[in-house]
Amino acid sequence: MTHAPEALLKRLFDVAVAAADPMVCIPKHLPEKPSGRLLVVGAGKASARMAEALETAWGPVDGLVITRDGYARPCAGIEIVEASHPVPDQRGLDATARLLELLDGLEEGDRVIALISGGASALLEHPAGEISLEDLRKLNEDLLSSGAPIDQMNTVRKHVSRVKGGQLAAAAYPARMISLIVSDVAGDDPAFIASGPTVGDNTSFEDAKAILASNNIVLPKSIDDVLMAPTGVLPAGAAKLSKTENIIVAAPSLSLKAASELAEAEGIDVTLLGDALEGEARDLAKEHASLSLEVQAKLAPGDKPRLLLSGGECTVTRRGNGIGGPNAEYALALALALNQQPGIHAIACDTDGVDGAADVAGARIGPQTLSKASKNGVNAADMLAANDSHSFFDLIDDQIVTGPTLTNVNDFRAILIEST
């Protein structure tokens, strides 16, 4: 190993992000540019970068994509609209309405390229029934603070929308659509990435209601009315989806593979714990701390370092009023569980560069994390109890700050273990 642990872990994260850059992965999946009428639509944190990659290959194209604030890219033909994430705003609703207008009236010989990535659940939104923006925002806020896994949140979102669960693809019918997708969900199921706007759905309104009930989410009347009289979401195999092809162009597994290859080139043995790990961030951290200690106990002096890699999407059930995200909370809980154990360093970051707070991707830890906090008068356990992990790592200068990465393949976690 030729680099200090902190530098190596940051390089691994950077390589994982680079592997999911749409400028790298989009050209590999573009068909030959079709003749005739062509329209590009899309939404998500990576969608503007995807549009930029498409126009780099094809030149200016008509279209509209909706991305998160700060994620816009220069495009000559495709209009880029920024909107709020993770909670929808009026800009997103207005842009979605215009996007649907572009699709209206397409004919059989027309072609549509859809550029879809994580984040579109909030950015691409046209609420069903009489649901107001205020009610929609409250639902999203309640889901985000509930600790529900992303697939459950997106199940609910589909059933209160006129554009999710295959409805975007249906709006383009009978035109042929190719949907290029950057995955940010466990298992890479396109039905749950961005709430599946171009994919048929096999969940039910009863599923959505059960998820809301199990998380004690009280619905406003407008949303309750929609769930009592369901319409819109298309089942898998619906005729209006027959002309849509869904292609995953980037996924957590590919990013972890890139990081693994770099680590092995550095003389490190790699264990992949999985690219679809879910659950409460602090609970997963405790599991990984125990595993790390077991691995270290088996290392003899002079043995190669070991690296535990994992991806997926953790959640946080808010108990306090602090500022944090799943990756920073995982890192703080991991530091507490390891309790300054020598020879173990880790990094946990969101590949989109935003871990629940603007520009902060996540955090790093090492044997000195808790002692650094103590010297600064910071109590790590109290900060974890308050869900204040970002403040904790800011105070000890161990945040990972990247700004928008222009892609999104979910969480990246790496634990480097050396013999003692």
Steps between C-alpha positions, in 0.01 A plus 500: 500500500669817378263764642389606846167339597303826481634585154445149370139488618426834334656371174277193516194722534613722213552197275154366588340834408700526176381156389140626516564826312240521221770634268657155531197271509242671275697471170534124553122457488387753239354348184569649161340844490154449356373690201168679523353669802705450817423628849701469823330515840619410845547576865734427787824612659702358209258595222668827394838329477331220304357759263843658463648160415226433243551834327878446501434187295207614286511879492208725603168320556156631598387415849468582869648346812449593865789484743583599854611853586869532424512201263429680170734452204539700177295352216438654158159352424367327811352741754626444854269595786609498864256418778489401865614166643422294708166677545313619185439866423295698250789520253504121477125479454501769231790338314335158514180644353700649211686173452171313468381758247806423287404133496137566414416419140810297414447252218614145431805601299630738766780412743549598863809464716421513873787581737411379848698497822448504874341818626230504236242391757503857630599683182256337254159547655142554387274422795186295451149608588472823695829459687652841570869576503478563873348155561753335269791668678368390840469140379858500372633655821320237708631217284857631516497530880329164554805282429308306234718334233511669160290230330219559750520877460487466122206259518302772673621773265390305192144471617445870555648609166399537136853447368655217704450123473524484121286806437780702336554225243126474444487873429745449211311207345484409208849647452789267575692583818843397621543573870862527616515461878762569766408274792504611862286227656580166658482224241484743205130431442397765243146495639629674813773723356352852501159338570509327162358764261572279198441160664182307576414454865393189690429667832149597600323788664445265793879463525536878510236535770660224708841672482349828614316331785806307618696826520218684679469759225174692517370595157331824398160450342620568145750210513259270683242565225750397228587178681131418543430530126821385330574577136798554275787267593561245224555131574805326357415377152251777424456567128612862530835380635565262211709751307727596790841344560663558840881483523705543818819683400660545843450320831657466844656164407706657221630775728596252772679291237709801397593570863581135559736490204688805628531352849632171364756689293615653830559153644183484709271197532139605434178358640178623341221503755236579238379785282144503633530533878211673671385572852552749778840665454609468862397134518694412184802683644494283812490185285793620291700597808463148641597348166803730469627400842458133414694548175777689674534234771587245229770716340860417586775764495607551139173373350343702222247762613134410449231721352128456564297665222126550494228700327126538523292758681476538877225694670477715811203515732509851638504512879676836545518837330858487376640524149612175341458239235515120486868484410620740766277328757646163397853637537432648843336180626791299357754717683314451827473124450869464411596715800837621367617156390844540338545410135140552382401793278179552305315729262126524434364732230204546271617482139282797404706722729210587729446301818199681638679837495614714209846419365588254780542149358575326828785449745815308587603343830809347653650403835533869594140603426366483855811652658486790252139556598583491869775758456244727333251452783268290284313197636460249216222299665293812566546614140384161370195507727410841353548381138766773479771309315583775249562748779722243671724443199507870417630577848788250465566583132426152368214571261534396137389802296473450125213714378274353230661195337241499215422133550325284760558130568428524870713438806868405494657350811857376538672371817877454484637254755870462580670257739601634841 
